[in-house]
Amino acid sequence: MTSRVTTMEVRQKLGDILNRVALRQDEFVIERRGKQLAAVVPVERLRQMREMSRCVLLKVFETRRARGMSDSGAMALADEAKHRGRPRRRG
């Protein structure tokens, strides 16, 4: 179950939130002024998300390589994906 909590609630109830994540596998989205800032998820869920990301990325590279993409092209693709995945900074 995913619950939404404010930053103030996290400050007040951190121990309870961590217990719910560890023991009940609950997930929390932390918000400030209605804007989502972060998530608290069980460590195993984080591992699964990272592994899935790796598998998807490897599949993309394998597909591109089969179509004749060079190593330098694959690195450029990875670099582009890395930068697109980051939020843009306000300047």
HTML snippet that shows the backbone in 3Dmol.js (N, CA, C, O; Angstrom):
<script src="https://3Dmol.org/build/3Dmol-min.js"></script>
<div id="view" style="width:600px;height:400px;position:relative"></div>
<script>
const pdb = `
ATOM      1  N   MET A   1       0.845  -1.175   0.000  1.00  0.00           N
ATOM      2  CA  MET A   1       0.000   0.000   0.000  1.00  0.00           C
ATOM      3  C   MET A   1       0.895   1.246   0.000  1.00  0.00           C
ATOM      4  O   MET A   1       1.863   1.321   0.758  1.00  0.00           O
ATOM      5  N   THR A   2       0.566   2.219  -0.854  1.00  0.00           N
ATOM      6  CA  THR A   2       1.323   3.465  -0.904  1.00  0.00           C
ATOM      7  C   THR A   2       0.510   4.560  -0.246  1.00  0.00           C
ATOM      8  O   THR A   2      -0.644   4.796  -0.603  1.00  0.00           O
ATOM      9  N   SER A   3       1.119   5.220   0.710  1.00  0.00           N
ATOM     10  CA  SER A   3       0.472   6.332   1.412  1.00  0.00           C
ATOM     11  C   SER A   3       1.220   7.617   1.133  1.00  0.00           C
ATOM     12  O   SER A   3       2.419   7.603   0.853  1.00  0.00           O
ATOM     13  N   ARG A   4       0.516   8.713   1.210  1.00  0.00           N
ATOM     14  CA  ARG A   4       1.149  10.014   1.044  1.00  0.00           C
ATOM     15  C   ARG A   4       1.286  10.660   2.413  1.00  0.00           C
ATOM     16  O   ARG A   4       0.350  10.656   3.213  1.00  0.00           O
ATOM     17  N   VAL A   5       2.467  11.215   2.673  1.00  0.00           N
ATOM     18  CA  VAL A   5       2.718  11.904   3.938  1.00  0.00           C
ATOM     19  C   VAL A   5       3.444  13.210   3.647  1.00  0.00           C
ATOM     20  O   VAL A   5       4.141  13.341   2.641  1.00  0.00           O
ATOM     21  N   THR A   6       3.268  14.170   4.542  1.00  0.00           N
ATOM     22  CA  THR A   6       3.964  15.440   4.392  1.00  0.00           C
ATOM     23  C   THR A   6       5.321  15.362   5.083  1.00  0.00           C
ATOM     24  O   THR A   6       5.581  14.450   5.866  1.00  0.00           O
ATOM     25  N   THR A   7       6.167  16.319   4.785  1.00  0.00           N
ATOM     26  CA  THR A   7       7.476  16.347   5.437  1.00  0.00           C
ATOM     27  C   THR A   7       7.327  16.511   6.949  1.00  0.00           C
ATOM     28  O   THR A   7       8.122  15.964   7.713  1.00  0.00           O
ATOM     29  N   MET A   8       6.324  17.252   7.377  1.00  0.00           N
ATOM     30  CA  MET A   8       6.100  17.414   8.827  1.00  0.00           C
ATOM     31  C   MET A   8       5.703  16.091   9.461  1.00  0.00           C
ATOM     32  O   MET A   8       6.160  15.772  10.559  1.00  0.00           O
ATOM     33  N   GLU A   9       4.859  15.314   8.787  1.00  0.00           N
ATOM     34  CA  GLU A   9       4.467  14.009   9.313  1.00  0.00           C
ATOM     35  C   GLU A   9       5.671  13.082   9.408  1.00  0.00           C
ATOM     36  O   GLU A   9       5.787  12.304  10.354  1.00  0.00           O
ATOM     37  N   VAL A  10       6.564  13.164   8.429  1.00  0.00           N
ATOM     38  CA  VAL A  10       7.767  12.332   8.461  1.00  0.00           C
ATOM     39  C   VAL A  10       8.605  12.686   9.675  1.00  0.00           C
ATOM     40  O   VAL A  10       9.108  11.801  10.367  1.00  0.00           O
ATOM     41  N   ARG A  11       8.758  13.975   9.936  1.00  0.00           N
ATOM     42  CA  ARG A  11       9.539  14.403  11.107  1.00  0.00           C
ATOM     43  C   ARG A  11       8.932  13.893  12.407  1.00  0.00           C
ATOM     44  O   ARG A  11       9.649  13.498  13.326  1.00  0.00           O
ATOM     45  N   GLN A  12       7.608  13.905  12.474  1.00  0.00           N
ATOM     46  CA  GLN A  12       6.927  13.515  13.703  1.00  0.00           C
ATOM     47  C   GLN A  12       6.796  12.001  13.867  1.00  0.00           C
ATOM     48  O   GLN A  12       6.771  11.498  14.990  1.00  0.00           O
ATOM     49  N   LYS A  13       6.713  11.277  12.753  1.00  0.00           N
ATOM     50  CA  LYS A  13       6.385   9.854  12.813  1.00  0.00           C
ATOM     51  C   LYS A  13       7.407   8.962  12.108  1.00  0.00           C
ATOM     52  O   LYS A  13       7.050   7.886  11.628  1.00  0.00           O
ATOM     53  N   LEU A  14       8.653   9.383  12.039  1.00  0.00           N
ATOM     54  CA  LEU A  14       9.646   8.632  11.283  1.00  0.00           C
ATOM     55  C   LEU A  14       9.748   7.176  11.743  1.00  0.00           C
ATOM     56  O   LEU A  14       9.782   6.268  10.912  1.00  0.00           O
ATOM     57  N   GLY A  15       9.796   6.950  13.032  1.00  0.00           N
ATOM     58  CA  GLY A  15       9.906   5.583  13.555  1.00  0.00           C
ATOM     59  C   GLY A  15       8.744   4.711  13.110  1.00  0.00           C
ATOM     60  O   GLY A  15       8.951   3.570  12.697  1.00  0.00           O
ATOM     61  N   ASP A  16       7.535   5.227  13.188  1.00  0.00           N
ATOM     62  CA  ASP A  16       6.351   4.486  12.779  1.00  0.00           C
ATOM     63  C   ASP A  16       6.384   4.198  11.276  1.00  0.00           C
ATOM     64  O   ASP A  16       6.063   3.091  10.842  1.00  0.00           O
ATOM     65  N   ILE A  17       6.769   5.192  10.498  1.00  0.00           N
ATOM     66  CA  ILE A  17       6.846   5.019   9.043  1.00  0.00           C
ATOM     67  C   ILE A  17       7.859   3.931   8.701  1.00  0.00           C
ATOM     68  O   ILE A  17       7.572   3.057   7.884  1.00  0.00           O
ATOM     69  N   LEU A  18       9.039   3.973   9.314  1.00  0.00           N
ATOM     70  CA  LEU A  18      10.061   2.966   9.047  1.00  0.00           C
ATOM     71  C   LEU A  18       9.606   1.569   9.459  1.00  0.00           C
ATOM     72  O   LEU A  18       9.883   0.596   8.757  1.00  0.00           O
ATOM     73  N   ASN A  19       8.918   1.463  10.578  1.00  0.00           N
ATOM     74  CA  ASN A  19       8.392   0.157  11.002  1.00  0.00           C
ATOM     75  C   ASN A  19       7.380  -0.379   9.997  1.00  0.00           C
ATOM     76  O   ASN A  19       7.403  -1.566   9.668  1.00  0.00           O
ATOM     77  N   ARG A  20       6.496   0.477   9.509  1.00  0.00           N
ATOM     78  CA  ARG A  20       5.496   0.043   8.527  1.00  0.00           C
ATOM     79  C   ARG A  20       6.161  -0.397   7.228  1.00  0.00           C
ATOM     80  O   ARG A  20       5.725  -1.359   6.596  1.00  0.00           O
ATOM     81  N   VAL A  21       7.206   0.302   6.837  1.00  0.00           N
ATOM     82  CA  VAL A  21       7.926  -0.082   5.613  1.00  0.00           C
ATOM     83  C   VAL A  21       8.621  -1.421   5.813  1.00  0.00           C
ATOM     84  O   VAL A  21       8.524  -2.305   4.961  1.00  0.00           O
ATOM     85  N   ALA A  22       9.312  -1.573   6.918  1.00  0.00           N
ATOM     86  CA  ALA A  22      10.094  -2.790   7.168  1.00  0.00           C
ATOM     87  C   ALA A  22       9.207  -4.003   7.461  1.00  0.00           C
ATOM     88  O   ALA A  22       9.489  -5.103   6.984  1.00  0.00           O
ATOM     89  N   LEU A  23       8.162  -3.816   8.224  1.00  0.00           N
ATOM     90  CA  LEU A  23       7.373  -4.954   8.687  1.00  0.00           C
ATOM     91  C   LEU A  23       6.171  -5.276   7.801  1.00  0.00           C
ATOM     92  O   LEU A  23       5.817  -6.441   7.626  1.00  0.00           O
ATOM     93  N   ARG A  24       5.552  -4.246   7.251  1.00  0.00           N
ATOM     94  CA  ARG A  24       4.334  -4.464   6.457  1.00  0.00           C
ATOM     95  C   ARG A  24       4.535  -4.211   4.972  1.00  0.00           C
ATOM     96  O   ARG A  24       3.606  -4.360   4.178  1.00  0.00           O
ATOM     97  N   GLN A  25       5.766  -3.822   4.594  1.00  0.00           N
ATOM     98  CA  GLN A  25       6.083  -3.545   3.194  1.00  0.00           C
ATOM     99  C   GLN A  25       5.273  -2.377   2.629  1.00  0.00           C
ATOM    100  O   GLN A  25       5.044  -2.307   1.421  1.00  0.00           O
ATOM    101  N   ASP A  26       4.834  -1.454   3.506  1.00  0.00           N
ATOM    102  CA  ASP A  26       4.135  -0.260   3.042  1.00  0.00           C
ATOM    103  C   ASP A  26       5.114   0.640   2.305  1.00  0.00           C
ATOM    104  O   ASP A  26       6.325   0.539   2.499  1.00  0.00           O
ATOM    105  N   GLU A  27       4.594   1.513   1.466  1.00  0.00           N
ATOM    106  CA  GLU A  27       5.393   2.490   0.737  1.00  0.00           C
ATOM    107  C   GLU A  27       4.804   3.872   0.994  1.00  0.00           C
ATOM    108  O   GLU A  27       3.590   4.028   1.128  1.00  0.00           O
ATOM    109  N   PHE A  28       5.672   4.865   1.060  1.00  0.00           N
ATOM    110  CA  PHE A  28       5.237   6.230   1.329  1.00  0.00           C
ATOM    111  C   PHE A  28       5.810   7.186   0.305  1.00  0.00           C
ATOM    112  O   PHE A  28       6.978   7.087  -0.071  1.00  0.00           O
ATOM    113  N   VAL A  29       4.977   8.114  -0.142  1.00  0.00           N
ATOM    114  CA  VAL A  29       5.427   9.219  -0.978  1.00  0.00           C
ATOM    115  C   VAL A  29       5.411  10.454  -0.081  1.00  0.00           C
ATOM    116  O   VAL A  29       4.388  10.798   0.512  1.00  0.00           O
ATOM    117  N   ILE A  30       6.564  11.110   0.006  1.00  0.00           N
ATOM    118  CA  ILE A  30       6.707  12.282   0.868  1.00  0.00           C
ATOM    119  C   ILE A  30       6.469  13.533   0.029  1.00  0.00           C
ATOM    120  O   ILE A  30       7.068  13.718  -1.031  1.00  0.00           O
ATOM    121  N   GLU A  31       5.577  14.390   0.535  1.00  0.00           N
ATOM    122  CA  GLU A  31       5.222  15.603  -0.189  1.00  0.00           C
ATOM    123  C   GLU A  31       5.491  16.847   0.647  1.00  0.00           C
ATOM    124  O   GLU A  31       5.424  16.828   1.876  1.00  0.00           O
ATOM    125  N   ARG A  32       5.797  17.922  -0.058  1.00  0.00           N
ATOM    126  CA  ARG A  32       5.913  19.244   0.573  1.00  0.00           C
ATOM    127  C   ARG A  32       5.078  20.197  -0.271  1.00  0.00           C
ATOM    128  O   ARG A  32       5.316  20.354  -1.469  1.00  0.00           O
ATOM    129  N   ARG A  33       4.101  20.828   0.362  1.00  0.00           N
ATOM    130  CA  ARG A  33       3.183  21.743  -0.321  1.00  0.00           C
ATOM    131  C   ARG A  33       2.529  21.091  -1.535  1.00  0.00           C
ATOM    132  O   ARG A  33       2.333  21.738  -2.564  1.00  0.00           O
ATOM    133  N   GLY A  34       2.193  19.806  -1.409  1.00  0.00           N
ATOM    134  CA  GLY A  34       1.527  19.079  -2.470  1.00  0.00           C
ATOM    135  C   GLY A  34       2.433  18.558  -3.570  1.00  0.00           C
ATOM    136  O   GLY A  34       1.967  17.880  -4.486  1.00  0.00           O
ATOM    137  N   LYS A  35       3.717  18.864  -3.492  1.00  0.00           N
ATOM    138  CA  LYS A  35       4.665  18.404  -4.510  1.00  0.00           C
ATOM    139  C   LYS A  35       5.401  17.167  -3.998  1.00  0.00           C
ATOM    140  O   LYS A  35       5.922  17.165  -2.883  1.00  0.00           O
ATOM    141  N   GLN A  36       5.439  16.120  -4.816  1.00  0.00           N
ATOM    142  CA  GLN A  36       6.124  14.897  -4.423  1.00  0.00           C
ATOM    143  C   GLN A  36       7.627  15.110  -4.436  1.00  0.00           C
ATOM    144  O   GLN A  36       8.191  15.581  -5.424  1.00  0.00           O
ATOM    145  N   LEU A  37       8.282  14.753  -3.312  1.00  0.00           N
ATOM    146  CA  LEU A  37       9.724  14.952  -3.173  1.00  0.00           C
ATOM    147  C   LEU A  37      10.516  13.655  -3.192  1.00  0.00           C
ATOM    148  O   LEU A  37      11.581  13.578  -3.805  1.00  0.00           O
ATOM    149  N   ALA A  38       9.997  12.646  -2.526  1.00  0.00           N
ATOM    150  CA  ALA A  38      10.757  11.405  -2.350  1.00  0.00           C
ATOM    151  C   ALA A  38       9.798  10.275  -2.012  1.00  0.00           C
ATOM    152  O   ALA A  38       8.605  10.485  -1.793  1.00  0.00           O
ATOM    153  N   ALA A  39      10.356   9.070  -1.978  1.00  0.00           N
ATOM    154  CA  ALA A  39       9.566   7.902  -1.600  1.00  0.00           C
ATOM    155  C   ALA A  39      10.371   7.071  -0.607  1.00  0.00           C
ATOM    156  O   ALA A  39      11.600   7.022  -0.661  1.00  0.00           O
ATOM    157  N   VAL A  40       9.657   6.430   0.288  1.00  0.00           N
ATOM    158  CA  VAL A  40      10.268   5.485   1.227  1.00  0.00           C
ATOM    159  C   VAL A  40       9.668   4.125   0.879  1.00  0.00           C
ATOM    160  O   VAL A  40       8.461   3.909   0.984  1.00  0.00           O
ATOM    161  N   VAL A  41      10.546   3.218   0.463  1.00  0.00           N
ATOM    162  CA  VAL A  41      10.110   1.881   0.045  1.00  0.00           C
ATOM    163  C   VAL A  41      10.984   0.849   0.732  1.00  0.00           C
ATOM    164  O   VAL A  41      12.094   1.167   1.161  1.00  0.00           O
ATOM    165  N   PRO A  42      10.504  -0.383   0.843  1.00  0.00           N
ATOM    166  CA  PRO A  42      11.335  -1.439   1.410  1.00  0.00           C
ATOM    167  C   PRO A  42      12.601  -1.636   0.563  1.00  0.00           C
ATOM    168  O   PRO A  42      12.573  -1.449  -0.653  1.00  0.00           O
ATOM    169  N   VAL A  43      13.687  -2.008   1.203  1.00  0.00           N
ATOM    170  CA  VAL A  43      14.959  -2.184   0.511  1.00  0.00           C
ATOM    171  C   VAL A  43      14.831  -3.213  -0.608  1.00  0.00           C
ATOM    172  O   VAL A  43      15.410  -3.027  -1.678  1.00  0.00           O
ATOM    173  N   GLU A  44      14.097  -4.279  -0.387  1.00  0.00           N
ATOM    174  CA  GLU A  44      13.931  -5.297  -1.425  1.00  0.00           C
ATOM    175  C   GLU A  44      13.239  -4.716  -2.653  1.00  0.00           C
ATOM    176  O   GLU A  44      13.583  -5.070  -3.781  1.00  0.00           O
ATOM    177  N   ARG A  45      12.282  -3.841  -2.449  1.00  0.00           N
ATOM    178  CA  ARG A  45      11.600  -3.189  -3.580  1.00  0.00           C
ATOM    179  C   ARG A  45      12.589  -2.324  -4.357  1.00  0.00           C
ATOM    180  O   ARG A  45      12.556  -2.304  -5.587  1.00  0.00           O
ATOM    181  N   LEU A  46      13.460  -1.615  -3.661  1.00  0.00           N
ATOM    182  CA  LEU A  46      14.484  -0.804  -4.313  1.00  0.00           C
ATOM    183  C   LEU A  46      15.401  -1.685  -5.149  1.00  0.00           C
ATOM    184  O   LEU A  46      15.732  -1.337  -6.283  1.00  0.00           O
ATOM    185  N   ARG A  47      15.812  -2.816  -4.602  1.00  0.00           N
ATOM    186  CA  ARG A  47      16.650  -3.761  -5.352  1.00  0.00           C
ATOM    187  C   ARG A  47      15.941  -4.239  -6.620  1.00  0.00           C
ATOM    188  O   ARG A  47      16.551  -4.320  -7.686  1.00  0.00           O
ATOM    189  N   GLN A  48      14.659  -4.553  -6.498  1.00  0.00           N
ATOM    190  CA  GLN A  48      13.882  -5.005  -7.654  1.00  0.00           C
ATOM    191  C   GLN A  48      13.808  -3.918  -8.726  1.00  0.00           C
ATOM    192  O   GLN A  48      13.960  -4.205  -9.913  1.00  0.00           O
ATOM    193  N   MET A  49      13.576  -2.680  -8.313  1.00  0.00           N
ATOM    194  CA  MET A  49      13.494  -1.579  -9.273  1.00  0.00           C
ATOM    195  C   MET A  49      14.821  -1.377  -9.989  1.00  0.00           C
ATOM    196  O   MET A  49      14.852  -1.156 -11.199  1.00  0.00           O
ATOM    197  N   ARG A  50      15.916  -1.451  -9.243  1.00  0.00           N
ATOM    198  CA  ARG A  50      17.231  -1.292  -9.860  1.00  0.00           C
ATOM    199  C   ARG A  50      17.517  -2.422 -10.845  1.00  0.00           C
ATOM    200  O   ARG A  50      18.030  -2.181 -11.937  1.00  0.00           O
ATOM    201  N   GLU A  51      17.188  -3.648 -10.460  1.00  0.00           N
ATOM    202  CA  GLU A  51      17.427  -4.788 -11.333  1.00  0.00           C
ATOM    203  C   GLU A  51      16.582  -4.681 -12.600  1.00  0.00           C
ATOM    204  O   GLU A  51      17.062  -4.971 -13.696  1.00  0.00           O
ATOM    205  N   MET A  52      15.341  -4.270 -12.453  1.00  0.00           N
ATOM    206  CA  MET A  52      14.481  -4.114 -13.617  1.00  0.00           C
ATOM    207  C   MET A  52      15.032  -3.038 -14.550  1.00  0.00           C
ATOM    208  O   MET A  52      15.010  -3.205 -15.770  1.00  0.00           O
ATOM    209  N   SER A  53      15.518  -1.954 -13.996  1.00  0.00           N
ATOM    210  CA  SER A  53      16.115  -0.894 -14.811  1.00  0.00           C
ATOM    211  C   SER A  53      17.313  -1.415 -15.585  1.00  0.00           C
ATOM    212  O   SER A  53      17.470  -1.123 -16.770  1.00  0.00           O
ATOM    213  N   ARG A  54      18.155  -2.186 -14.915  1.00  0.00           N
ATOM    214  CA  ARG A  54      19.320  -2.774 -15.596  1.00  0.00           C
ATOM    215  C   ARG A  54      18.888  -3.689 -16.739  1.00  0.00           C
ATOM    216  O   ARG A  54      19.463  -3.638 -17.826  1.00  0.00           O
ATOM    217  N   CYS A  55      17.880  -4.525 -16.499  1.00  0.00           N
ATOM    218  CA  CYS A  55      17.417  -5.455 -17.531  1.00  0.00           C
ATOM    219  C   CYS A  55      16.861  -4.709 -18.734  1.00  0.00           C
ATOM    220  O   CYS A  55      17.137  -5.082 -19.874  1.00  0.00           O
ATOM    221  N   VAL A  56      16.088  -3.668 -18.496  1.00  0.00           N
ATOM    222  CA  VAL A  56      15.529  -2.887 -19.603  1.00  0.00           C
ATOM    223  C   VAL A  56      16.643  -2.219 -20.382  1.00  0.00           C
ATOM    224  O   VAL A  56      16.635  -2.233 -21.613  1.00  0.00           O
ATOM    225  N   LEU A  57      17.599  -1.636 -19.680  1.00  0.00           N
ATOM    226  CA  LEU A  57      18.708  -0.964 -20.356  1.00  0.00           C
ATOM    227  C   LEU A  57      19.524  -1.961 -21.183  1.00  0.00           C
ATOM    228  O   LEU A  57      19.900  -1.662 -22.316  1.00  0.00           O
ATOM    229  N   LEU A  58      19.798  -3.134 -20.628  1.00  0.00           N
ATOM    230  CA  LEU A  58      20.542  -4.151 -21.380  1.00  0.00           C
ATOM    231  C   LEU A  58      19.786  -4.587 -22.626  1.00  0.00           C
ATOM    232  O   LEU A  58      20.385  -4.812 -23.678  1.00  0.00           O
ATOM    233  N   LYS A  59      18.469  -4.705 -22.503  1.00  0.00           N
ATOM    234  CA  LYS A  59      17.669  -5.104 -23.664  1.00  0.00           C
ATOM    235  C   LYS A  59      17.739  -4.032 -24.749  1.00  0.00           C
ATOM    236  O   LYS A  59      17.835  -4.355 -25.933  1.00  0.00           O
ATOM    237  N   VAL A  60      17.692  -2.776 -24.359  1.00  0.00           N
ATOM    238  CA  VAL A  60      17.809  -1.682 -25.338  1.00  0.00           C
ATOM    239  C   VAL A  60      19.165  -1.757 -26.025  1.00  0.00           C
ATOM    240  O   VAL A  60      19.245  -1.654 -27.249  1.00  0.00           O
ATOM    241  N   PHE A  61      20.225  -1.933 -25.253  1.00  0.00           N
ATOM    242  CA  PHE A  61      21.560  -2.013 -25.843  1.00  0.00           C
ATOM    243  C   PHE A  61      21.689  -3.211 -26.787  1.00  0.00           C
ATOM    244  O   PHE A  61      22.264  -3.095 -27.869  1.00  0.00           O
ATOM    245  N   GLU A  62      21.151  -4.360 -26.373  1.00  0.00           N
ATOM    246  CA  GLU A  62      21.222  -5.539 -27.230  1.00  0.00           C
ATOM    247  C   GLU A  62      20.482  -5.300 -28.543  1.00  0.00           C
ATOM    248  O   GLU A  62      20.959  -5.692 -29.608  1.00  0.00           O
ATOM    249  N   THR A  63      19.326  -4.664 -28.470  1.00  0.00           N
ATOM    250  CA  THR A  63      18.551  -4.372 -29.679  1.00  0.00           C
ATOM    251  C   THR A  63      19.315  -3.424 -30.584  1.00  0.00           C
ATOM    252  O   THR A  63      19.387  -3.625 -31.796  1.00  0.00           O
ATOM    253  N   ARG A  64      19.889  -2.380 -29.976  1.00  0.00           N
ATOM    254  CA  ARG A  64      20.652  -1.407 -30.771  1.00  0.00           C
ATOM    255  C   ARG A  64      21.900  -2.047 -31.375  1.00  0.00           C
ATOM    256  O   ARG A  64      22.247  -1.770 -32.523  1.00  0.00           O
ATOM    257  N   ARG A  65      22.567  -2.890 -30.616  1.00  0.00           N
ATOM    258  CA  ARG A  65      23.775  -3.550 -31.118  1.00  0.00           C
ATOM    259  C   ARG A  65      23.419  -4.470 -32.290  1.00  0.00           C
ATOM    260  O   ARG A  65      24.155  -4.546 -33.273  1.00  0.00           O
ATOM    261  N   ALA A  66      22.286  -5.166 -32.176  1.00  0.00           N
ATOM    262  CA  ALA A  66      21.854  -6.046 -33.260  1.00  0.00           C
ATOM    263  C   ALA A  66      21.576  -5.242 -34.533  1.00  0.00           C
ATOM    264  O   ALA A  66      21.681  -5.762 -35.644  1.00  0.00           O
ATOM    265  N   ARG A  67      21.226  -3.980 -34.356  1.00  0.00           N
ATOM    266  CA  ARG A  67      20.971  -3.109 -35.512  1.00  0.00           C
ATOM    267  C   ARG A  67      22.238  -2.406 -35.988  1.00  0.00           C
ATOM    268  O   ARG A  67      22.189  -1.571 -36.890  1.00  0.00           O
ATOM    269  N   GLY A  68      23.375  -2.750 -35.375  1.00  0.00           N
ATOM    270  CA  GLY A  68      24.650  -2.215 -35.853  1.00  0.00           C
ATOM    271  C   GLY A  68      25.157  -0.995 -35.107  1.00  0.00           C
ATOM    272  O   GLY A  68      26.031  -0.295 -35.620  1.00  0.00           O
ATOM    273  N   MET A  69      24.643  -0.711 -33.910  1.00  0.00           N
ATOM    274  CA  MET A  69      25.132   0.443 -33.160  1.00  0.00           C
ATOM    275  C   MET A  69      26.529   0.142 -32.615  1.00  0.00           C
ATOM    276  O   MET A  69      26.792  -0.959 -32.130  1.00  0.00           O
ATOM    277  N   SER A  70      27.403   1.114 -32.699  1.00  0.00           N
ATOM    278  CA  SER A  70      28.772   0.952 -32.202  1.00  0.00           C
ATOM    279  C   SER A  70      28.804   1.125 -30.688  1.00  0.00           C
ATOM    280  O   SER A  70      27.826   1.563 -30.081  1.00  0.00           O
ATOM    281  N   ASP A  71      29.942   0.776 -30.086  1.00  0.00           N
ATOM    282  CA  ASP A  71      30.117   0.985 -28.649  1.00  0.00           C
ATOM    283  C   ASP A  71      29.995   2.458 -28.294  1.00  0.00           C
ATOM    284  O   ASP A  71      29.371   2.805 -27.292  1.00  0.00           O
ATOM    285  N   SER A  72      30.591   3.333 -29.114  1.00  0.00           N
ATOM    286  CA  SER A  72      30.507   4.767 -28.820  1.00  0.00           C
ATOM    287  C   SER A  72      29.068   5.259 -28.947  1.00  0.00           C
ATOM    288  O   SER A  72      28.648   6.145 -28.202  1.00  0.00           O
ATOM    289  N   GLY A  73      28.313   4.694 -29.881  1.00  0.00           N
ATOM    290  CA  GLY A  73      26.898   5.050 -30.015  1.00  0.00           C
ATOM    291  C   GLY A  73      26.103   4.598 -28.799  1.00  0.00           C
ATOM    292  O   GLY A  73      25.211   5.306 -28.332  1.00  0.00           O
ATOM    293  N   ALA A  74      26.433   3.416 -28.289  1.00  0.00           N
ATOM    294  CA  ALA A  74      25.761   2.902 -27.094  1.00  0.00           C
ATOM    295  C   ALA A  74      26.077   3.775 -25.882  1.00  0.00           C
ATOM    296  O   ALA A  74      25.196   4.035 -25.062  1.00  0.00           O
ATOM    297  N   MET A  75      27.316   4.226 -25.763  1.00  0.00           N
ATOM    298  CA  MET A  75      27.681   5.112 -24.650  1.00  0.00           C
ATOM    299  C   MET A  75      26.952   6.442 -24.758  1.00  0.00           C
ATOM    300  O   MET A  75      26.502   6.988 -23.751  1.00  0.00           O
ATOM    301  N   ALA A  76      26.832   6.967 -25.973  1.00  0.00           N
ATOM    302  CA  ALA A  76      26.106   8.224 -26.175  1.00  0.00           C
ATOM    303  C   ALA A  76      24.638   8.051 -25.791  1.00  0.00           C
ATOM    304  O   ALA A  76      24.044   8.942 -25.183  1.00  0.00           O
ATOM    305  N   LEU A  77      24.051   6.902 -26.147  1.00  0.00           N
ATOM    306  CA  LEU A  77      22.663   6.615 -25.790  1.00  0.00           C
ATOM    307  C   LEU A  77      22.496   6.536 -24.276  1.00  0.00           C
ATOM    308  O   LEU A  77      21.533   7.069 -23.725  1.00  0.00           O
ATOM    309  N   ALA A  78      23.433   5.872 -23.604  1.00  0.00           N
ATOM    310  CA  ALA A  78      23.378   5.762 -22.144  1.00  0.00           C
ATOM    311  C   ALA A  78      23.506   7.130 -21.498  1.00  0.00           C
ATOM    312  O   ALA A  78      22.802   7.427 -20.533  1.00  0.00           O
ATOM    313  N   ASP A  79      24.392   7.963 -22.017  1.00  0.00           N
ATOM    314  CA  ASP A  79      24.587   9.303 -21.467  1.00  0.00           C
ATOM    315  C   ASP A  79      23.323  10.138 -21.645  1.00  0.00           C
ATOM    316  O   ASP A  79      22.919  10.862 -20.736  1.00  0.00           O
ATOM    317  N   GLU A  80      22.705  10.036 -22.809  1.00  0.00           N
ATOM    318  CA  GLU A  80      21.467  10.773 -23.061  1.00  0.00           C
ATOM    319  C   GLU A  80      20.363  10.324 -22.109  1.00  0.00           C
ATOM    320  O   GLU A  80      19.627  11.152 -21.572  1.00  0.00           O
ATOM    321  N   ALA A  81      20.249   9.008 -21.901  1.00  0.00           N
ATOM    322  CA  ALA A  81      19.229   8.473 -20.996  1.00  0.00           C
ATOM    323  C   ALA A  81      19.462   8.960 -19.575  1.00  0.00           C
ATOM    324  O   ALA A  81      18.514   9.283 -18.860  1.00  0.00           O
ATOM    325  N   LYS A  82      20.720   9.012 -19.170  1.00  0.00           N
ATOM    326  CA  LYS A  82      21.055   9.475 -17.822  1.00  0.00           C
ATOM    327  C   LYS A  82      20.603  10.919 -17.638  1.00  0.00           C
ATOM    328  O   LYS A  82      20.015  11.260 -16.612  1.00  0.00           O
ATOM    329  N   HIS A  83      20.874  11.760 -18.620  1.00  0.00           N
ATOM    330  CA  HIS A  83      20.526  13.175 -18.505  1.00  0.00           C
ATOM    331  C   HIS A  83      19.030  13.418 -18.632  1.00  0.00           C
ATOM    332  O   HIS A  83      18.490  14.319 -17.991  1.00  0.00           O
ATOM    333  N   ARG A  84      18.365  12.630 -19.444  1.00  0.00           N
ATOM    334  CA  ARG A  84      16.911  12.780 -19.566  1.00  0.00           C
ATOM    335  C   ARG A  84      16.198  12.336 -18.300  1.00  0.00           C
ATOM    336  O   ARG A  84      15.120  12.840 -17.985  1.00  0.00           O
ATOM    337  N   GLY A  85      16.787  11.401 -17.574  1.00  0.00           N
ATOM    338  CA  GLY A  85      16.169  10.891 -16.353  1.00  0.00           C
ATOM    339  C   GLY A  85      16.288  11.841 -15.178  1.00  0.00           C
ATOM    340  O   GLY A  85      15.588  11.683 -14.177  1.00  0.00           O
ATOM    341  N   ARG A  86      17.154  12.812 -15.285  1.00  0.00           N
ATOM    342  CA  ARG A  86      17.325  13.774 -14.193  1.00  0.00           C
ATOM    343  C   ARG A  86      16.387  14.956 -14.378  1.00  0.00           C
ATOM    344  O   ARG A  86      16.163  15.411 -15.500  1.00  0.00           O
ATOM    345  N   PRO A  87      15.839  15.452 -13.272  1.00  0.00           N
ATOM    346  CA  PRO A  87      14.989  16.643 -13.389  1.00  0.00           C
ATOM    347  C   PRO A  87      15.828  17.856 -13.770  1.00  0.00           C
ATOM    348  O   PRO A  87      16.984  17.982 -13.366  1.00  0.00           O
ATOM    349  N   ARG A  88      15.229  18.739 -14.551  1.00  0.00           N
ATOM    350  CA  ARG A  88      15.951  19.943 -14.954  1.00  0.00           C
ATOM    351  C   ARG A  88      16.002  20.922 -13.792  1.00  0.00           C
ATOM    352  O   ARG A  88      15.040  21.081 -13.041  1.00  0.00           O
ATOM    353  N   ARG A  89      17.138  21.565 -13.670  1.00  0.00           N
ATOM    354  CA  ARG A  89      17.310  22.558 -12.613  1.00  0.00           C
ATOM    355  C   ARG A  89      16.700  23.872 -13.045  1.00  0.00           C
ATOM    356  O   ARG A  89      16.774  24.272 -14.207  1.00  0.00           O
ATOM    357  N   ARG A  90      16.107  24.518 -12.090  1.00  0.00           N
ATOM    358  CA  ARG A  90      15.580  25.852 -12.369  1.00  0.00           C
ATOM    359  C   ARG A  90      16.715  26.852 -12.274  1.00  0.00           C
ATOM    360  O   ARG A  90      17.490  26.829 -11.318  1.00  0.00           O
ATOM    361  N   GLY A  91      16.813  27.702 -13.231  1.00  0.00           N
ATOM    362  CA  GLY A  91      17.944  28.617 -13.249  1.00  0.00           C
ATOM    363  C   GLY A  91      17.567  29.983 -13.143  1.00  0.00           C
ATOM    364  O   GLY A  91      18.429  30.862 -13.146  1.00  0.00           O
TER     365      GLY A  91
END
`;
const viewer = $3Dmol.createViewer("view");
viewer.addModel(pdb, "pdb");
viewer.setStyle({}, {cartoon: {color: "spectrum"}});
viewer.zoomTo();
viewer.render();
</script>
